[in-house]
């Protein structure tokens, strides 16, 4: 449905007609222990992103994905609490900056991918992960 609506409005000019931003995960590249279903679903998000980018770029529709790392959300905090994990230890292990990402950092990446500033970007998986995948 989303693509049908975008096909009606996409300009086809400079790839800036429309933009889809999917949310994948660093698990798309580096699985975590005991998370097979989550990891498989995030691999699927990347496959869908790349396939749609190939199919719809001719219509000026850009399709990209953001791959967040450890973002400071209630879900992350609850998971650490359930497992009895120390916040500082987890942050140091999952980020080169030694801190969790903020939801606003994911939002800013999405804004860039939706803006004309990224008009030549499609089929990309943008890691916003504090350097986790760099190690």
VMD Tcl script that builds the backbone (N, CA, C; Angstrom):
set m [mol new atoms 405]
animate dup $m
set s [atomselect $m all]
$s set {name element resname resid chain x y z} {
  {N N UNK 1 A 0.821 -1.200 0.000}
  {CA C UNK 1 A 0.000 0.000 0.000}
  {C C UNK 1 A 0.862 1.261 0.000}
  {N N UNK 2 A 1.920 1.220 0.778}
  {CA C UNK 2 A 2.820 2.376 0.867}
  {C C UNK 2 A 3.431 2.698 -0.496}
  {N N UNK 3 A 3.936 1.681 -1.156}
  {CA C UNK 3 A 4.565 1.907 -2.458}
  {C C UNK 3 A 3.559 2.384 -3.502}
  {N N UNK 4 A 2.348 1.845 -3.467}
  {CA C UNK 4 A 1.327 2.307 -4.414}
  {C C UNK 4 A 1.052 3.793 -4.236}
  {N N UNK 5 A 0.937 4.229 -2.991}
  {CA C UNK 5 A 0.690 5.646 -2.726}
  {C C UNK 5 A 1.870 6.495 -3.177}
  {N N UNK 6 A 3.072 6.004 -2.961}
  {CA C UNK 6 A 4.265 6.759 -3.349}
  {C C UNK 6 A 4.423 6.826 -4.861}
  {N N UNK 7 A 4.037 5.789 -5.555}
  {CA C UNK 7 A 4.134 5.800 -7.013}
  {C C UNK 7 A 3.292 6.929 -7.609}
  {N N UNK 8 A 2.210 7.268 -6.932}
  {CA C UNK 8 A 1.358 8.360 -7.404}
  {C C UNK 8 A 1.993 9.735 -7.201}
  {N N UNK 9 A 2.953 9.840 -6.260}
  {CA C UNK 9 A 3.518 11.151 -5.927}
  {C C UNK 9 A 5.002 11.297 -6.229}
  {N N UNK 10 A 5.702 10.202 -6.480}
  {CA C UNK 10 A 7.157 10.263 -6.706}
  {C C UNK 10 A 7.467 11.021 -7.989}
  {N N UNK 11 A 8.467 11.865 -7.896}
  {CA C UNK 11 A 8.831 12.686 -9.054}
  {C C UNK 11 A 9.784 11.982 -10.006}
  {N N UNK 12 A 10.563 11.024 -9.515}
  {CA C UNK 12 A 11.564 10.372 -10.348}
  {C C UNK 12 A 12.778 11.241 -10.603}
  {N N UNK 13 A 12.807 12.440 -10.038}
  {CA C UNK 13 A 13.881 13.402 -10.261}
  {C C UNK 13 A 14.931 13.276 -9.164}
  {N N UNK 14 A 16.166 12.964 -9.503}
  {CA C UNK 14 A 17.290 12.896 -8.557}
  {C C UNK 14 A 17.022 11.942 -7.391}
  {N N UNK 15 A 16.170 10.978 -7.549}
  {CA C UNK 15 A 15.895 10.034 -6.470}
  {C C UNK 15 A 15.253 10.685 -5.272}
  {N N UNK 16 A 14.737 11.882 -5.416}
  {CA C UNK 16 A 14.191 12.598 -4.272}
  {C C UNK 16 A 12.690 12.581 -4.202}
  {N N UNK 17 A 12.038 11.742 -5.010}
  {CA C UNK 17 A 10.589 11.741 -5.050}
  {C C UNK 17 A 9.934 11.259 -3.787}
  {N N UNK 18 A 10.453 10.224 -3.199}
  {CA C UNK 18 A 9.864 9.651 -2.002}
  {C C UNK 18 A 10.927 8.819 -1.297}
  {N N UNK 19 A 10.704 8.576 -0.027}
  {CA C UNK 19 A 11.686 7.831 0.747}
  {C C UNK 19 A 10.998 6.923 1.756}
  {N N UNK 20 A 11.464 5.698 1.815}
  {CA C UNK 20 A 11.027 4.737 2.829}
  {C C UNK 20 A 12.228 4.440 3.704}
  {N N UNK 21 A 12.026 4.472 5.003}
  {CA C UNK 21 A 13.088 4.134 5.951}
  {C C UNK 21 A 12.587 2.994 6.826}
  {N N UNK 22 A 13.203 1.840 6.648}
  {CA C UNK 22 A 12.881 0.679 7.472}
  {C C UNK 22 A 13.802 0.636 8.677}
  {N N UNK 23 A 13.339 -0.002 9.737}
  {CA C UNK 23 A 14.171 -0.164 10.924}
  {C C UNK 23 A 14.606 -1.616 11.011}
  {N N UNK 24 A 15.896 -1.831 10.864}
  {CA C UNK 24 A 16.484 -3.158 10.998}
  {C C UNK 24 A 17.173 -3.215 12.368}
  {N N UNK 25 A 18.398 -3.650 12.424}
  {CA C UNK 25 A 19.111 -3.778 13.692}
  {C C UNK 25 A 20.562 -4.151 13.406}
  {N N UNK 26 A 21.425 -3.921 14.385}
  {CA C UNK 26 A 22.781 -4.446 14.258}
  {C C UNK 26 A 22.751 -5.970 14.218}
  {N N UNK 27 A 21.674 -6.575 14.732}
  {CA C UNK 27 A 21.533 -8.030 14.634}
  {C C UNK 27 A 21.404 -8.479 13.184}
  {N N UNK 28 A 21.120 -7.560 12.286}
  {CA C UNK 28 A 21.084 -7.900 10.867}
  {C C UNK 28 A 22.458 -8.331 10.382}
  {N N UNK 29 A 23.502 -7.895 11.073}
  {CA C UNK 29 A 24.885 -8.193 10.701}
  {C C UNK 29 A 25.599 -9.076 11.713}
  {N N UNK 30 A 25.285 -8.901 12.982}
  {CA C UNK 30 A 25.964 -9.631 14.048}
  {C C UNK 30 A 24.923 -10.151 15.035}
  {N N UNK 31 A 24.499 -11.408 14.873}
  {CA C UNK 31 A 23.473 -11.962 15.758}
  {C C UNK 31 A 23.918 -12.007 17.216}
  {N N UNK 32 A 22.953 -11.898 18.087}
  {CA C UNK 32 A 23.190 -12.052 19.523}
  {C C UNK 32 A 22.725 -13.451 19.930}
  {N N UNK 33 A 23.303 -13.952 20.981}
  {CA C UNK 33 A 22.972 -15.282 21.502}
  {C C UNK 33 A 21.486 -15.369 21.865}
  {N N UNK 34 A 20.861 -16.498 21.536}
  {CA C UNK 34 A 19.466 -16.800 21.898}
  {C C UNK 34 A 18.450 -15.840 21.300}
  {N N UNK 35 A 18.705 -15.307 20.103}
  {CA C UNK 35 A 17.751 -14.415 19.445}
  {C C UNK 35 A 17.547 -14.801 17.978}
  {N N UNK 36 A 17.306 -16.083 17.687}
  {CA C UNK 36 A 17.232 -16.483 16.277}
  {C C UNK 36 A 16.059 -15.861 15.520}
  {N N UNK 37 A 14.892 -15.788 16.105}
  {CA C UNK 37 A 13.733 -15.231 15.393}
  {C C UNK 37 A 13.926 -13.739 15.146}
  {N N UNK 38 A 14.413 -13.021 16.149}
  {CA C UNK 38 A 14.653 -11.582 15.995}
  {C C UNK 38 A 15.695 -11.343 14.905}
  {N N UNK 39 A 16.785 -12.103 14.945}
  {CA C UNK 39 A 17.843 -11.950 13.956}
  {C C UNK 39 A 17.329 -12.259 12.554}
  {N N UNK 40 A 16.569 -13.336 12.414}
  {CA C UNK 40 A 16.022 -13.685 11.098}
  {C C UNK 40 A 15.098 -12.588 10.584}
  {N N UNK 41 A 14.285 -12.022 11.458}
  {CA C UNK 41 A 13.368 -10.965 11.010}
  {C C UNK 41 A 14.134 -9.720 10.578}
  {N N UNK 42 A 15.239 -9.413 11.241}
  {CA C UNK 42 A 16.015 -8.232 10.864}
  {C C UNK 42 A 16.815 -8.468 9.581}
  {N N UNK 43 A 17.248 -9.707 9.337}
  {CA C UNK 43 A 17.835 -10.032 8.033}
  {C C UNK 43 A 16.790 -9.824 6.937}
  {N N UNK 44 A 15.562 -10.224 7.218}
  {CA C UNK 44 A 14.481 -10.063 6.245}
  {C C UNK 44 A 14.223 -8.592 5.941}
  {N N UNK 45 A 14.303 -7.736 6.953}
  {CA C UNK 45 A 14.110 -6.299 6.731}
  {C C UNK 45 A 15.148 -5.774 5.742}
  {N N UNK 46 A 16.395 -6.200 5.901}
  {CA C UNK 46 A 17.432 -5.747 4.961}
  {C C UNK 46 A 17.190 -6.278 3.558}
  {N N UNK 47 A 16.775 -7.529 3.444}
  {CA C UNK 47 A 16.476 -8.085 2.127}
  {C C UNK 47 A 15.336 -7.340 1.455}
  {N N UNK 48 A 14.302 -7.047 2.199}
  {CA C UNK 48 A 13.172 -6.294 1.671}
  {C C UNK 48 A 13.603 -4.888 1.268}
  {N N UNK 49 A 14.423 -4.265 2.096}
  {CA C UNK 49 A 14.927 -2.916 1.799}
  {C C UNK 49 A 15.696 -2.895 0.494}
  {N N UNK 50 A 16.612 -3.818 0.343}
  {CA C UNK 50 A 17.457 -3.834 -0.848}
  {C C UNK 50 A 16.668 -4.205 -2.103}
  {N N UNK 51 A 15.749 -5.147 -1.974}
  {CA C UNK 51 A 14.917 -5.528 -3.122}
  {C C UNK 51 A 14.039 -4.368 -3.571}
  {N N UNK 52 A 13.402 -3.709 -2.620}
  {CA C UNK 52 A 12.543 -2.574 -2.968}
  {C C UNK 52 A 13.363 -1.434 -3.559}
  {N N UNK 53 A 14.577 -1.223 -3.043}
  {CA C UNK 53 A 15.445 -0.178 -3.595}
  {C C UNK 53 A 15.747 -0.451 -5.059}
  {N N UNK 54 A 16.024 -1.701 -5.384}
  {CA C UNK 54 A 16.309 -2.064 -6.773}
  {C C UNK 54 A 15.083 -1.888 -7.654}
  {N N UNK 55 A 13.939 -2.295 -7.162}
  {CA C UNK 55 A 12.729 -2.284 -7.972}
  {C C UNK 55 A 12.121 -0.895 -8.159}
  {N N UNK 56 A 12.274 -0.028 -7.174}
  {CA C UNK 56 A 11.531 1.241 -7.211}
  {C C UNK 56 A 12.391 2.483 -7.417}
  {N N UNK 57 A 13.702 2.327 -7.525}
  {CA C UNK 57 A 14.557 3.493 -7.753}
  {C C UNK 57 A 14.223 4.171 -9.083}
  {N N UNK 58 A 13.801 3.400 -10.067}
  {CA C UNK 58 A 13.441 3.983 -11.364}
  {C C UNK 58 A 12.227 4.907 -11.262}
  {N N UNK 59 A 11.503 4.789 -10.166}
  {CA C UNK 59 A 10.332 5.641 -9.928}
  {C C UNK 59 A 10.666 6.802 -8.981}
  {N N UNK 60 A 11.944 6.949 -8.655}
  {CA C UNK 60 A 12.346 8.026 -7.750}
  {C C UNK 60 A 12.078 7.727 -6.289}
  {N N UNK 61 A 11.850 6.464 -5.960}
  {CA C UNK 61 A 11.599 6.083 -4.567}
  {C C UNK 61 A 12.868 5.476 -3.993}
  {N N UNK 62 A 13.354 6.091 -2.934}
  {CA C UNK 62 A 14.542 5.591 -2.242}
  {C C UNK 62 A 14.091 4.738 -1.066}
  {N N UNK 63 A 14.758 3.604 -0.860}
  {CA C UNK 63 A 14.422 2.708 0.246}
  {C C UNK 63 A 15.712 2.366 0.976}
  {N N UNK 64 A 15.758 2.723 2.248}
  {CA C UNK 64 A 16.938 2.495 3.077}
  {C C UNK 64 A 16.513 1.916 4.416}
  {N N UNK 65 A 17.492 1.496 5.195}
  {CA C UNK 65 A 17.211 0.972 6.532}
  {C C UNK 65 A 18.177 1.582 7.535}
  {N N UNK 66 A 17.687 1.747 8.733}
  {CA C UNK 66 A 18.536 2.132 9.857}
  {C C UNK 66 A 18.737 0.887 10.707}
  {N N UNK 67 A 19.977 0.686 11.128}
  {CA C UNK 67 A 20.319 -0.462 11.966}
  {C C UNK 67 A 20.782 0.058 13.324}
  {N N UNK 68 A 19.836 0.264 14.232}
  {CA C UNK 68 A 20.220 0.782 15.546}
  {C C UNK 68 A 21.017 -0.249 16.346}
  {N N UNK 69 A 21.896 0.279 17.154}
  {CA C UNK 69 A 22.575 -0.539 18.149}
  {C C UNK 69 A 21.788 -0.463 19.442}
  {N N UNK 70 A 22.487 -0.392 20.555}
  {CA C UNK 70 A 21.843 -0.330 21.870}
  {C C UNK 70 A 21.348 1.098 22.111}
  {N N UNK 71 A 20.042 1.265 22.035}
  {CA C UNK 71 A 19.415 2.565 22.209}
  {C C UNK 71 A 18.711 2.588 23.557}
  {N N UNK 72 A 18.893 3.666 24.289}
  {CA C UNK 72 A 18.360 3.789 25.651}
  {C C UNK 72 A 16.842 3.952 25.619}
  {N N UNK 73 A 16.175 2.824 25.697}
  {CA C UNK 73 A 14.717 2.790 25.697}
  {C C UNK 73 A 14.252 1.975 26.904}
  {N N UNK 74 A 12.987 2.114 27.274}
  {CA C UNK 74 A 12.464 1.275 28.366}
  {C C UNK 74 A 12.642 -0.213 28.090}
  {N N UNK 75 A 12.499 -0.631 26.834}
  {CA C UNK 75 A 12.672 -2.038 26.495}
  {C C UNK 75 A 14.088 -2.519 26.818}
  {N N UNK 76 A 15.100 -1.720 26.468}
  {CA C UNK 76 A 16.483 -2.086 26.759}
  {C C UNK 76 A 16.717 -2.135 28.266}
  {N N UNK 77 A 16.229 -1.130 28.966}
  {CA C UNK 77 A 16.412 -1.091 30.428}
  {C C UNK 77 A 15.744 -2.292 31.102}
  {N N UNK 78 A 14.547 -2.651 30.663}
  {CA C UNK 78 A 13.846 -3.797 31.243}
  {C C UNK 78 A 14.585 -5.102 30.963}
  {N N UNK 79 A 15.130 -5.231 29.761}
  {CA C UNK 79 A 15.876 -6.446 29.417}
  {C C UNK 79 A 17.117 -6.581 30.290}
  {N N UNK 80 A 17.820 -5.473 30.522}
  {CA C UNK 80 A 19.013 -5.529 31.382}
  {C C UNK 80 A 18.630 -5.859 32.814}
  {N N UNK 81 A 17.544 -5.286 33.277}
  {CA C UNK 81 A 17.091 -5.553 34.641}
  {C C UNK 81 A 16.704 -7.017 34.810}
  {N N UNK 82 A 15.959 -7.567 33.839}
  {CA C UNK 82 A 15.558 -8.982 33.896}
  {C C UNK 82 A 16.765 -9.902 33.954}
  {N N UNK 83 A 17.824 -9.535 33.263}
  {CA C UNK 83 A 19.015 -10.381 33.202}
  {C C UNK 83 A 20.032 -10.042 34.283}
  {N N UNK 84 A 19.733 -9.027 35.091}
  {CA C UNK 84 A 20.648 -8.638 36.155}
  {C C UNK 84 A 21.947 -8.047 35.639}
  {N N UNK 85 A 21.886 -7.345 34.523}
  {CA C UNK 85 A 23.083 -6.763 33.913}
  {C C UNK 85 A 23.351 -5.361 34.428}
  {N N UNK 86 A 24.621 -5.029 34.544}
  {CA C UNK 86 A 25.041 -3.695 34.954}
  {C C UNK 86 A 24.993 -2.767 33.739}
  {N N UNK 87 A 24.309 -1.642 33.884}
  {CA C UNK 87 A 24.108 -0.702 32.780}
  {C C UNK 87 A 25.439 -0.241 32.194}
  {N N UNK 88 A 26.376 0.155 33.026}
  {CA C UNK 88 A 27.659 0.662 32.526}
  {C C UNK 88 A 28.447 -0.415 31.792}
  {N N UNK 89 A 28.425 -1.642 32.304}
  {CA C UNK 89 A 29.134 -2.730 31.633}
  {C C UNK 89 A 28.545 -3.013 30.247}
  {N N UNK 90 A 27.225 -3.027 30.182}
  {CA C UNK 90 A 26.564 -3.303 28.903}
  {C C UNK 90 A 26.863 -2.177 27.913}
  {N N UNK 91 A 26.788 -0.941 28.372}
  {CA C UNK 91 A 27.053 0.198 27.480}
  {C C UNK 91 A 28.481 0.145 26.946}
  {N N UNK 92 A 29.436 -0.199 27.790}
  {CA C UNK 92 A 30.831 -0.280 27.348}
  {C C UNK 92 A 31.042 -1.406 26.342}
  {N N UNK 93 A 30.297 -2.489 26.510}
  {CA C UNK 93 A 30.432 -3.639 25.626}
  {C C UNK 93 A 29.770 -3.392 24.264}
  {N N UNK 94 A 28.693 -2.616 24.244}
  {CA C UNK 94 A 27.913 -2.448 23.019}
  {C C UNK 94 A 28.134 -1.125 22.292}
  {N N UNK 95 A 29.046 -0.297 22.780}
  {CA C UNK 95 A 29.289 0.987 22.135}
  {C C UNK 95 A 30.730 1.411 22.335}
  {N N UNK 96 A 31.354 1.877 21.277}
  {CA C UNK 96 A 32.726 2.403 21.381}
  {C C UNK 96 A 32.740 3.687 22.201}
  {N N UNK 97 A 31.596 4.355 22.338}
  {CA C UNK 97 A 31.508 5.585 23.118}
  {C C UNK 97 A 31.222 5.309 24.589}
  {N N UNK 98 A 30.948 4.052 24.934}
  {CA C UNK 98 A 30.678 3.694 26.321}
  {C C UNK 98 A 29.342 4.207 26.841}
  {N N UNK 99 A 28.417 4.447 25.932}
  {CA C UNK 99 A 27.078 4.901 26.331}
  {C C UNK 99 A 26.057 4.328 25.359}
  {N N UNK 100 A 24.816 4.356 25.769}
  {CA C UNK 100 A 23.739 3.951 24.873}
  {C C UNK 100 A 23.384 5.107 23.955}
  {N N UNK 101 A 22.862 4.776 22.795}
  {CA C UNK 101 A 22.363 5.799 21.896}
  {C C UNK 101 A 21.047 6.343 22.416}
  {N N UNK 102 A 20.703 7.508 21.941}
  {CA C UNK 102 A 19.439 8.143 22.305}
  {C C UNK 102 A 18.435 7.955 21.165}
  {N N UNK 103 A 17.158 7.805 21.487}
  {CA C UNK 103 A 16.151 7.703 20.423}
  {C C UNK 103 A 16.239 8.855 19.417}
  {N N UNK 104 A 16.604 10.028 19.873}
  {CA C UNK 104 A 16.711 11.175 18.961}
  {C C UNK 104 A 17.803 10.958 17.915}
  {N N UNK 105 A 18.817 10.152 18.225}
  {CA C UNK 105 A 19.872 9.881 17.253}
  {C C UNK 105 A 19.356 8.996 16.116}
  {N N UNK 106 A 18.437 8.109 16.420}
  {CA C UNK 106 A 17.796 7.299 15.386}
  {C C UNK 106 A 16.866 8.187 14.561}
  {N N UNK 107 A 16.126 9.046 15.242}
  {CA C UNK 107 A 15.221 9.967 14.542}
  {C C UNK 107 A 15.994 10.883 13.598}
  {N N UNK 108 A 17.144 11.373 14.028}
  {CA C UNK 108 A 17.949 12.250 13.161}
  {C C UNK 108 A 18.459 11.511 11.931}
  {N N UNK 109 A 18.820 10.242 12.097}
  {CA C UNK 109 A 19.246 9.442 10.942}
  {C C UNK 109 A 18.083 9.263 9.973}
  {N N UNK 110 A 16.893 9.013 10.506}
  {CA C UNK 110 A 15.712 8.865 9.653}
  {C C UNK 110 A 15.399 10.165 8.919}
  {N N UNK 111 A 15.520 11.280 9.613}
  {CA C UNK 111 A 15.279 12.573 8.971}
  {C C UNK 111 A 16.243 12.801 7.816}
  {N N UNK 112 A 17.514 12.447 8.019}
  {CA C UNK 112 A 18.497 12.601 6.940}
  {C C UNK 112 A 18.124 11.718 5.754}
  {N N UNK 113 A 17.770 10.457 6.028}
  {CA C UNK 113 A 17.429 9.547 4.940}
  {C C UNK 113 A 16.169 9.981 4.192}
  {N N UNK 114 A 15.304 10.719 4.865}
  {CA C UNK 114 A 14.087 11.226 4.216}
  {C C UNK 114 A 14.310 12.556 3.505}
  {N N UNK 115 A 15.420 13.195 3.765}
  {CA C UNK 115 A 15.664 14.524 3.228}
  {C C UNK 115 A 16.316 14.462 1.844}
  {N N UNK 116 A 16.304 15.606 1.165}
  {CA C UNK 116 A 16.976 15.707 -0.125}
  {C C UNK 116 A 18.494 15.572 0.013}
  {N N UNK 117 A 19.028 15.728 1.226}
  {CA C UNK 117 A 20.469 15.581 1.438}
  {C C UNK 117 A 20.940 14.153 1.143}
  {N N UNK 118 A 20.021 13.200 1.176}
  {CA C UNK 118 A 20.387 11.806 0.887}
  {C C UNK 118 A 19.819 11.349 -0.460}
  {N N UNK 119 A 19.665 12.263 -1.385}
  {CA C UNK 119 A 18.993 11.972 -2.653}
  {C C UNK 119 A 19.696 10.936 -3.531}
  {N N UNK 120 A 20.944 10.610 -3.238}
  {CA C UNK 120 A 21.682 9.611 -4.020}
  {C C UNK 120 A 21.936 8.351 -3.195}
  {N N UNK 121 A 21.117 8.142 -2.166}
  {CA C UNK 121 A 21.285 7.007 -1.264}
  {C C UNK 121 A 20.049 6.121 -1.327}
  {N N UNK 122 A 20.241 4.880 -1.736}
  {CA C UNK 122 A 19.152 3.905 -1.713}
  {C C UNK 122 A 19.735 2.508 -1.546}
  {N N UNK 123 A 18.990 1.645 -0.894}
  {CA C UNK 123 A 19.447 0.281 -0.644}
  {C C UNK 123 A 20.503 0.198 0.442}
  {N N UNK 124 A 20.621 1.255 1.234}
  {CA C UNK 124 A 21.680 1.335 2.242}
  {C C UNK 124 A 21.179 0.921 3.623}
  {N N UNK 125 A 22.042 0.264 4.374}
  {CA C UNK 125 A 21.779 -0.075 5.773}
  {C C UNK 125 A 22.686 0.794 6.628}
  {N N UNK 126 A 22.114 1.822 7.237}
  {CA C UNK 126 A 22.870 2.791 8.025}
  {C C UNK 126 A 22.951 2.356 9.477}
  {N N UNK 127 A 24.128 1.964 9.920}
  {CA C UNK 127 A 24.320 1.568 11.314}
  {C C UNK 127 A 24.439 2.827 12.175}
  {N N UNK 128 A 23.566 2.931 13.153}
  {CA C UNK 128 A 23.621 3.997 14.145}
  {C C UNK 128 A 23.795 3.246 15.467}
  {N N UNK 129 A 25.070 2.927 15.725}
  {CA C UNK 129 A 25.351 1.924 16.753}
  {C C UNK 129 A 26.537 2.251 17.651}
  {N N UNK 130 A 26.987 3.475 17.639}
  {CA C UNK 130 A 28.127 3.834 18.485}
  {C C UNK 130 A 29.397 3.069 18.156}
  {N N UNK 131 A 29.501 2.575 16.927}
  {CA C UNK 131 A 30.705 1.856 16.506}
  {C C UNK 131 A 30.708 0.380 16.854}
  {N N UNK 132 A 29.591 -0.137 17.320}
  {CA C UNK 132 A 29.536 -1.552 17.706}
  {C C UNK 132 A 29.974 -2.479 16.583}
  {N N UNK 133 A 29.512 -2.229 15.366}
  {CA C UNK 133 A 29.847 -3.120 14.255}
  {C C UNK 133 A 31.281 -2.912 13.744}
  {N N UNK 134 A 31.929 -1.841 14.194}
  {CA C UNK 134 A 33.294 -1.560 13.750}
  {C C UNK 134 A 34.314 -2.473 14.439}
  {N N UNK 135 A 33.911 -3.105 15.505}
  {CA C UNK 135 A 34.852 -3.942 16.251}
  {C C UNK 135 A 34.738 -5.383 15.896}
}
mol reanalyze $m
mol bondsrecalc $m
mol representation Tube
mol addrep $m
